[in-house]
Amino acid sequence: MSDHHTYKKIELVGSSPSSIEDAISNALAEANKSIKHIEWFEVIETRGHVKDGKVGHYQVTLKVGFRIASS
């Protein structure tokens, strides 16, 4: 095992009609299906869709960091 790690960052957008937290969880759950070793995330933008004067949908842009498997 190495004494250092190397990471890669990607950007994702999660969405949910119910909450910002669900939007984050949805993005991470989908990414976890194909990306291994996810270790952290950073919220970089929050926005939403307005429908009839109310929040219709939340969108959260995340930077997600994952460890390169061989590091």
BELUR-V132505 format. One line per field, one symbol per residue. phi: phi as a letter, one per 40 degrees, with the letter a starting at -180 (. if undefined). A space follows every 50 residues. Layout:
# BELUR-V132505
phi->???
This chain:
# BELUR-V132505
phi->.ccabbbbbbbbbbbacbaccccccccccccccbbcgcbaabcbabaabb bfgbccabbbcbcbbbccdcb
